[in-house]
Amino acid sequence: MSSQLSSITDQKKIKKDKQAALRYLLDAWEEAVYDGVDPDVLSSAAIFTALSDMVATYGEDAVADMTDGLSQRIKNGEFTIDRILQ
């Protein structure tokens, strides 16, 4: 039971950390756009930064495997914020 409780606590912390990370990124994004950085340029820089950091941590093969299904996920609307769910 203790292991299960620990797992739930870990999951809650991970969720909280992800929410905080997203808030930091969104705040930085808004500030950059406000300062005149083109959102397309910012998008490319963000993707490059994320992928290069992941490659440094996990290696090229692992990141290639992680991103293998990204195209289909994009086509499925997983990253579309303003889509209408029915």
TIMI-2910 file (N, C-alpha, C, CB; in pm, 1 decimal, decimal comma, always signed):
<rs>
+----------+----------+----------+----------+----------+----------+----------+----------+----------+----------+----------+----------+------+
!      n_x !      n_y !      n_z !     ca_x !     ca_y !     ca_z !      c_x !      c_y !      c_z !     cb_x !     cb_y !     cb_z ! resn !
+----------+----------+----------+----------+----------+----------+----------+----------+----------+----------+----------+----------+------+
!    +82,2 !   -119,3 !     +0,0 !     +0,0 !     +0,0 !     +0,0 !    +86,6 !   +125,6 !     +0,0 !    -93,5 !     -0,1 !   +120,4 !  Met !
!   +197,6 !   +122,4 !    +70,9 !   +288,0 !   +236,4 !    +78,8 !   +344,8 !   +271,0 !    -58,6 !   +401,6 !   +207,5 !   +177,1 !  Ser !
!   +378,1 !   +168,2 !   -136,3 !   +429,5 !   +188,8 !   -271,6 !   +325,6 !   +255,0 !   -360,6 !   +473,3 !    +56,0 !   -332,5 !  Ser !
!   +200,7 !   +213,9 !   -344,0 !    +91,8 !   +271,2 !   -423,2 !    +72,0 !   +418,5 !   -387,3 !    -39,3 !   +192,2 !   -400,8 !  Gln !
!    +76,9 !   +449,9 !   -259,1 !    +62,3 !   +587,8 !   -212,5 !   +177,3 !   +672,8 !   -264,0 !    +56,3 !   +593,3 !    -58,6 !  Leu !
!   +297,2 !   +618,1 !   -260,8 !   +414,9 !   +688,3 !   -312,0 !   +399,6 !   +717,5 !   -460,9 !   +542,2 !   +605,8 !   -286,8 !  Ser !
!   +346,9 !   +621,1 !   -535,8 !   +325,6 !   +638,7 !   -678,6 !   +224,7 !   +749,7 !   -706,9 !   +278,5 !   +508,1 !   -740,9 !  Ser !
!   +117,5 !   +753,9 !   -628,9 !    +16,7 !   +859,1 !   -645,5 !    +77,4 !   +995,1 !   -613,8 !   -105,9 !   +832,6 !   -554,9 !  Ile !
!   +156,5 !  +1001,8 !   -508,3 !   +223,6 !  +1126,4 !   -470,6 !   +318,8 !  +1170,4 !   -580,6 !   +299,9 !  +1109,5 !   -337,7 !  Thr !
!   +395,3 !  +1075,8 !   -636,0 !   +487,2 !  +1107,0 !   -745,4 !   +411,4 !  +1159,2 !   -866,9 !   +569,2 !   +983,1 !   -783,6 !  Asp !
!   +299,5 !  +1096,3 !   -899,3 !   +219,5 !  +1139,7 !  -1014,2 !   +165,1 !  +1280,1 !   -994,1 !   +104,4 !  +1042,6 !  -1038,6 !  Gln !
!   +122,4 !  +1310,8 !   -873,2 !    +71,4 !  +1445,0 !   -843,1 !   +182,8 !  +1548,8 !   -856,8 !    +11,1 !  +1449,7 !   -700,7 !  Lys !
!   +303,4 !  +1513,9 !   -809,4 !   +416,3 !  +1606,5 !   -820,3 !   +453,9 !  +1628,6 !   -965,8 !   +537,1 !  +1553,7 !   -742,0 !  Lys !
!   +455,7 !  +1521,9 !  -1044,1 !   +488,0 !  +1534,2 !  -1186,2 !   +385,5 !  +1623,7 !  -1255,2 !   +492,6 !  +1395,0 !  -1253,8 !  Ile !
!   +258,1 !  +1603,1 !  -1225,3 !   +152,6 !  +1685,3 !  -1285,6 !   +169,8 !  +1831,9 !  -1245,9 !    +12,9 !  +1634,4 !  -1243,1 !  Lys !
!   +199,1 !  +1856,6 !  -1119,0 !   +218,5 !  +1992,6 !  -1070,3 !   +339,9 !  +2056,6 !  -1137,9 !   +235,7 !  +1993,1 !   -917,3 !  Lys !
!   +448,8 !  +1980,4 !  -1151,3 !   +569,2 !  +2030,7 !  -1216,6 !   +543,5 !  +2062,4 !  -1363,8 !   +682,6 !  +1929,1 !  -1203,8 !  Asp !
!   +467,4 !  +1977,5 !  -1431,4 !   +435,3 !  +2001,7 !  -1572,8 !   +351,7 !  +2127,9 !  -1587,8 !   +360,4 !  +1881,3 !  -1633,1 !  Lys !
!   +257,0 !  +2148,7 !  -1497,5 !   +174,4 !  +2268,8 !  -1503,0 !   +259,0 !  +2393,3 !  -1478,5 !    +60,6 !  +2260,6 !  -1400,2 !  Gln !
!   +351,1 !  +2386,2 !  -1383,9 !   +439,6 !  +2499,6 !  -1356,0 !   +530,2 !  +2527,5 !  -1475,7 !   +524,5 !  +2472,5 !  -1229,9 !  Ala !
!   +584,9 !  +2421,9 !  -1534,8 !   +671,8 !  +2438,9 !  -1651,0 !   +596,5 !  +2503,6 !  -1766,5 !   +729,4 !  +2304,1 !  -1694,8 !  Ala !
!   +475,0 !  +2458,7 !  -1789,4 !   +394,8 !  +2516,0 !  -1896,6 !   +366,6 !  +2663,1 !  -1869,6 !   +263,7 !  +2438,8 !  -1912,8 !  Leu !
!   +336,0 !  +2697,0 !  -1746,3 !   +309,9 !  +2837,1 !  -1710,5 !   +432,4 !  +2922,6 !  -1736,0 !   +267,4 !  +2848,9 !  -1563,4 !  Arg !
!   +551,9 !  +2873,4 !  -1696,2 !   +675,9 !  +2946,5 !  -1722,4 !   +696,2 !  +2969,2 !  -1872,3 !   +795,8 !  +2870,4 !  -1664,0 !  Tyr !
!   +674,8 !  +2864,9 !  -1950,1 !   +693,5 !  +2876,8 !  -2094,8 !   +592,6 !  +2972,9 !  -2156,8 !   +681,7 !  +2739,6 !  -2161,0 !  Leu !
!   +468,0 !  +2964,1 !  -2114,9 !   +365,4 !  +3054,4 !  -2168,8 !   +394,7 !  +3199,5 !  -2132,0 !   +226,4 !  +3014,4 !  -2117,3 !  Leu !
!   +441,3 !  +3223,1 !  -2011,4 !   +477,8 !  +3359,1 !  -1969,3 !   +593,1 !  +3413,2 !  -2052,9 !   +515,7 !  +3361,0 !  -1820,2 !  Asp !
!   +695,0 !  +3330,5 !  -2073,7 !   +809,6 !  +3372,0 !  -2155,1 !   +767,1 !  +3396,7 !  -2299,7 !   +920,8 !  +3265,4 !  -2150,0 !  Ala !
!   +679,1 !  +3311,0 !  -2349,3 !   +627,6 !  +3324,6 !  -2486,1 !   +555,8 !  +3458,3 !  -2502,0 !   +532,0 !  +3207,6 !  -2520,7 !  Trp !
!   +464,9 !  +3487,4 !  -2409,3 !   +389,0 !  +3613,0 !  -2415,3 !   +482,3 !  +3734,1 !  -2410,4 !   +287,8 !  +3620,0 !  -2299,5 !  Glu !
!   +583,6 !  +3726,4 !  -2325,8 !   +678,2 !  +3837,3 !  -2314,2 !   +756,4 !  +3856,9 !  -2444,2 !   +775,1 !  +3812,7 !  -2197,5 !  Glu !
!   +800,6 !  +3746,9 !  -2504,4 !   +875,9 !  +3755,9 !  -2629,8 !   +789,6 !  +3814,5 !  -2741,6 !   +928,4 !  +3617,2 !  -2670,9 !  Ala !
!   +666,1 !  +3769,8 !  -2751,5 !   +575,2 !  +3822,3 !  -2854,3 !   +549,6 !  +3971,1 !  -2828,7 !   +440,3 !  +3742,8 !  -2855,5 !  Val !
!   +529,3 !  +4007,6 !  -2703,0 !   +508,1 !  +4147,6 !  -2666,2 !   +628,9 !  +4232,8 !  -2706,7 !   +482,1 !  +4160,2 !  -2514,3 !  Tyr !
!   +750,0 !  +4174,3 !  -2694,3 !   +872,2 !  +4245,2 !  -2730,8 !   +898,4 !  +4245,5 !  -2881,1 !   +989,5 !  +4183,7 !  -2659,8 !  Asp !
!   +809,6 !  +4182,9 !  -2957,3 !   +820,5 !  +4189,4 !  -3102,7 !   +877,7 !  +4067,0 !  -3171,3 !   +902,1 !  +4303,3 !  -3138,3 !  Gly !
!   +903,0 !  +3960,6 !  -3098,0 !   +954,0 !  +3838,3 !  -3161,1 !   +839,8 !  +3772,5 !  -3237,4 !  +1014,6 !  +3739,8 !  -3054,7 !  Val !
!   +865,3 !  +3740,8 !  -3363,8 !   +763,8 !  +3677,1 !  -3447,7 !   +730,1 !  +3538,7 !  -3391,6 !   +812,8 !  +3666,1 !  -3594,9 !  Asp !
!   +600,6 !  +3507,3 !  -3374,5 !   +561,9 !  +3376,3 !  -3319,8 !   +616,0 !  +3257,1 !  -3399,5 !   +411,8 !  +3367,1 !  -3313,9 !  Pro !
!   +630,5 !  +3270,7 !  -3532,1 !   +687,1 !  +3161,0 !  -3611,3 !   +833,6 !  +3136,7 !  -3575,4 !   +674,2 !  +3191,3 !  -3761,3 !  Asp !
!   +908,1 !  +3243,8 !  -3556,2 !  +1048,5 !  +3232,3 !  -3518,2 !  +1058,0 !  +3172,9 !  -3377,3 !  +1119,3 !  +3371,0 !  -3524,9 !  Val !
!   +971,9 !  +3219,4 !  -3290,0 !   +968,1 !  +3169,4 !  -3152,8 !   +934,2 !  +3019,8 !  -3150,6 !   +865,3 !  +3248,8 !  -3069,5 !  Leu !
!   +839,0 !  +2979,3 !  -3233,5 !   +800,7 !  +2837,7 !  -3241,6 !   +918,8 !  +2750,3 !  -3283,0 !   +685,1 !  +2819,3 !  -3340,6 !  Ser !
!   +988,3 !  +2793,7 !  -3387,0 !  +1104,1 !  +2716,8 !  -3434,6 !  +1212,1 !  +2708,5 !  -3327,3 !  +1161,9 !  +2780,0 !  -3562,5 !  Ser !
!  +1236,3 !  +2819,4 !  -3259,5 !  +1338,0 !  +2820,8 !  -3154,2 !  +1297,8 !  +2730,1 !  -3038,0 !  +1360,8 !  +2964,2 !  -3103,8 !  Ala !
!  +1170,5 !  +2730,3 !  -3003,5 !  +1122,3 !  +2647,1 !  -2893,2 !  +1135,1 !  +2498,7 !  -2926,9 !   +976,4 !  +2681,3 !  -2860,3 !  Ala !
!  +1097,7 !  +2461,4 !  -3048,3 !  +1108,9 !  +2321,0 !  -3090,0 !  +1255,9 !  +2278,6 !  -3091,8 !  +1044,6 !  +2299,8 !  -3230,2 !  Ile !
!  +1341,6 !  +2363,7 !  -3149,0 !  +1484,2 !  +2332,7 !  -3153,0 !  +1540,2 !  +2316,0 !  -3011,9 !  +1560,9 !  +2442,8 !  -3227,8 !  Phe !
!  +1505,2 !  +2409,1 !  -2923,1 !  +1555,3 !  +2404,4 !  -2785,4 !  +1510,8 !  +2276,8 !  -2714,1 !  +1507,3 !  +2527,4 !  -2707,2 !  Thr !
!  +1383,1 !  +2243,9 !  -2728,5 !  +1330,4 !  +2123,9 !  -2663,3 !  +1398,1 !  +1998,1 !  -2716,4 !  +1179,0 !  +2114,3 !  -2683,5 !  Ala !
!  +1407,5 !  +1986,6 !  -2847,3 !  +1467,0 !  +1866,2 !  -2905,8 !  +1616,0 !  +1855,1 !  -2874,4 !  +1446,2 !  +1865,6 !  -3056,8 !  Leu !
!  +1689,5 !  +1966,0 !  -2882,6 !  +1833,3 !  +1959,3 !  -2856,0 !  +1859,7 !  +1926,1 !  -2708,7 !  +1901,3 !  +2092,8 !  -2893,7 !  Ser !
!  +1775,5 !  +1976,5 !  -2619,3 !  +1789,7 !  +1942,5 !  -2477,1 !  +1760,1 !  +1794,6 !  -2454,0 !  +1695,8 !  +2029,7 !  -2390,9 !  Asp !
!  +1657,0 !  +1743,7 !  -2519,1 !  +1623,1 !  +1602,1 !  -2505,3 !  +1733,0 !  +1513,3 !  -2563,8 !  +1489,1 !  +1572,4 !  -2573,9 !  Met !
!  +1790,2 !  +1553,5 !  -2677,2 !  +1899,2 !  +1475,6 !  -2737,7 !  +2019,7 !  +1473,3 !  -2643,7 !  +1939,4 !  +1534,7 !  -2876,0 !  Val !
!  +2049,6 !  +1586,8 !  -2581,6 !  +2162,4 !  +1591,3 !  -2488,3 !  +2137,9 !  +1500,4 !  -2368,1 !  +2187,0 !  +1735,3 !  -2441,1 !  Ala !
!  +2012,8 !  +1487,1 !  -2327,7 !  +1979,5 !  +1405,4 !  -2210,7 !  +1964,8 !  +1257,9 !  -2244,4 !  +1852,1 !  +1455,4 !  -2147,6 !  Thr !
!  +1890,8 !  +1227,8 !  -2352,1 !  +1853,2 !  +1088,4 !  -2382,1 !  +1925,4 !  +1027,4 !  -2501,3 !  +1706,7 !  +1081,0 !  -2406,5 !  Tyr !
!  +1986,4 !  +1109,4 !  -2585,6 !  +2052,8 !  +1060,0 !  -2705,2 !  +1962,9 !  +1068,7 !  -2828,4 !  +2097,7 !   +917,1 !  -2684,0 !  Gly !
!  +2026,0 !  +1068,9 !  -2943,0 !  +1954,5 !  +1087,9 !  -3069,9 !  +1854,8 !   +976,4 !  -3099,1 !  +2053,5 !  +1097,4 !  -3183,6 !  Glu !
!  +1896,2 !   +852,5 !  -3080,0 !  +1806,9 !   +740,9 !  -3111,6 !  +1680,6 !   +742,5 !  -3025,4 !  +1880,3 !   +608,4 !  -3093,2 !  Asp !
!  +1697,8 !   +768,7 !  -2896,7 !  +1582,3 !   +770,5 !  -2806,2 !  +1485,6 !   +882,8 !  -2842,9 !  +1628,7 !   +786,5 !  -2660,4 !  Ala !
!  +1539,2 !  +1000,0 !  -2875,9 !  +1452,6 !  +1112,7 !  -2912,4 !  +1385,4 !  +1086,0 !  -3047,0 !  +1533,9 !  +1244,7 !  -2918,1 !  Val !
!  +1457,2 !  +1024,8 !  -3138,1 !  +1396,5 !   +988,5 !  -3267,2 !  +1280,9 !   +892,1 !  -3244,8 !  +1501,9 !   +925,2 !  -3362,2 !  Ala !
!  +1298,9 !   +796,1 !  -3155,1 !  +1190,6 !   +702,4 !  -3123,5 !  +1072,9 !   +774,1 !  -3057,3 !  +1242,2 !   +590,4 !  -3031,7 !  Asp !
!  +1103,3 !   +866,9 !  -2963,9 !   +997,7 !   +941,3 !  -2893,8 !   +914,2 !  +1026,9 !  -2989,1 !  +1059,1 !  +1030,0 !  -2786,1 !  Met !
!   +979,4 !  +1080,1 !  -3091,8 !   +909,8 !  +1171,5 !  -3182,6 !   +855,5 !  +1101,5 !  -3306,9 !  +1003,1 !  +1283,0 !  -3224,3 !  Thr !
!   +874,5 !   +971,5 !  -3315,1 !   +833,3 !   +895,6 !  -3432,6 !   +686,0 !   +914,1 !  -3468,7 !   +860,8 !   +750,4 !  -3410,3 !  Asp !
!   +597,8 !   +913,8 !  -3372,5 !   +454,6 !   +925,2 !  -3399,0 !   +401,2 !  +1067,0 !  -3393,7 !   +379,9 !   +842,4 !  -3302,1 !  Gly !
!   +491,1 !  +1164,6 !  -3387,5 !   +449,4 !  +1303,9 !  -3372,7 !   +363,5 !  +1353,6 !  -3488,7 !   +570,5 !  +1391,9 !  -3359,3 !  Leu !
!   +397,9 !  +1315,2 !  -3608,7 !   +322,1 !  +1357,9 !  -3726,2 !   +175,3 !  +1317,2 !  -3716,9 !   +383,9 !  +1299,5 !  -3852,5 !  Ser !
!   +151,7 !  +1193,4 !  -3680,3 !    +13,6 !  +1144,5 !  -3669,6 !    -60,5 !  +1212,2 !  -3554,7 !    +12,3 !   +992,2 !  -3650,0 !  Gln !
!     +8,9 !  +1234,9 !  -3444,8 !    -54,0 !  +1303,6 !  -3331,2 !    -95,3 !  +1445,8 !  -3369,4 !    +41,9 !  +1307,0 !  -3210,4 !  Arg !
!    -12,3 !  +1512,8 !  -3448,7 !    -45,8 !  +1647,9 !  -3495,9 !   -168,9 !  +1641,4 !  -3585,7 !    +74,1 !  +1711,9 !  -3572,3 !  Ile !
!   -168,6 !  +1546,2 !  -3679,0 !   -283,2 !  +1530,0 !  -3770,1 !   -410,5 !  +1494,6 !  -3695,0 !   -253,5 !  +1422,3 !  -3874,2 !  Lys !
!   -397,3 !  +1425,0 !  -3582,9 !   -514,0 !  +1387,2 !  -3501,9 !   -565,0 !  +1502,0 !  -3415,3 !   -479,4 !  +1268,8 !  -3413,4 !  Asn !
!   -496,2 !  +1615,6 !  -3419,7 !   -543,0 !  +1732,5 !  -3347,0 !   -499,3 !  +1741,4 !  -3202,5 !   -687,9 !  +1736,2 !  -3351,6 !  Gly !
!   -403,2 !  +1658,8 !  -3162,7 !   -359,3 !  +1658,1 !  -3023,4 !   -300,4 !  +1790,7 !  -2978,6 !   -258,4 !  +1549,6 !  -3002,7 !  Glu !
!   -250,0 !  +1868,6 !  -3072,7 !   -184,6 !  +1994,9 !  -3038,8 !   -265,9 !  +2115,7 !  -3084,2 !    -46,3 !  +2000,0 !  -3100,9 !  Phe !
!   -387,6 !  +2091,7 !  -3130,4 !   -475,2 !  +2200,1 !  -3172,5 !   -552,3 !  +2248,0 !  -3051,2 !   -571,6 !  +2155,0 !  -3286,3 !  Thr !
!   -525,7 !  +2371,0 !  -3010,1 !   -582,8 !  +2423,4 !  -2886,8 !   -728,7 !  +2462,5 !  -2902,6 !   -503,5 !  +2542,2 !  -2839,7 !  Ile !
!   -762,5 !  +2522,9 !  -3013,4 !   -898,8 !  +2576,6 !  -3027,0 !   -994,3 !  +2489,8 !  -3108,9 !   -892,2 !  +2711,6 !  -3089,2 !  Asp !
!   -970,6 !  +2359,5 !  -3110,2 !  -1063,1 !  +2271,6 !  -3181,0 !  -1187,1 !  +2246,4 !  -3095,1 !   -994,2 !  +2137,7 !  -3217,8 !  Arg !
!  -1295,4 !  +2214,6 !  -3157,0 !  -1421,0 !  +2191,0 !  -3087,6 !  -1436,6 !  +2041,4 !  -3064,7 !  -1541,3 !  +2248,0 !  -3167,9 !  Ile !
!  -1450,3 !  +2002,6 !  -2937,4 !  -1472,8 !  +1861,7 !  -2903,6 !  -1620,6 !  +1838,5 !  -2886,2 !  -1396,0 !  +1821,2 !  -2775,4 !  Leu !
!  -1671,5 !  +1734,1 !  -2948,3 !  -1814,7 !  +1705,1 !  -2938,4 !  -1838,8 !  +1581,3 !  -2856,6 !  -1876,4 !  +1688,7 !  -3076,2 !  Gln !
+----------+----------+----------+----------+----------+----------+----------+----------+----------+----------+----------+----------+------+
</rs>
